[in-house]
């Protein structure tokens, strides 16, 4: 798995046509900014590709990852688990 950085996660989120999120908006509710279920799945797939990981099924709900910070936290937990075996 690739190391998790705020910049890399923002790059993925902002690669969708809906967003231009900045580092000051990490806690913003993405559904309030226009993220629908299709965009959410596009972001999840792109995050899995970018970070070479599989996000657990229990996290594949908009409510579990409705901010960029929550996405970073989930990815960082996966990274830490992989690094620490």
Protein Blocks (a to p, Z undefined) as FASTA:
>chain_A
ZZddfklmmmmmmmpmkbccdfklmmpcfklnopafklmmmmmmmmmmmnopaddfklmc
fklmmcfklmmmmmmmmmmmmmnZZ
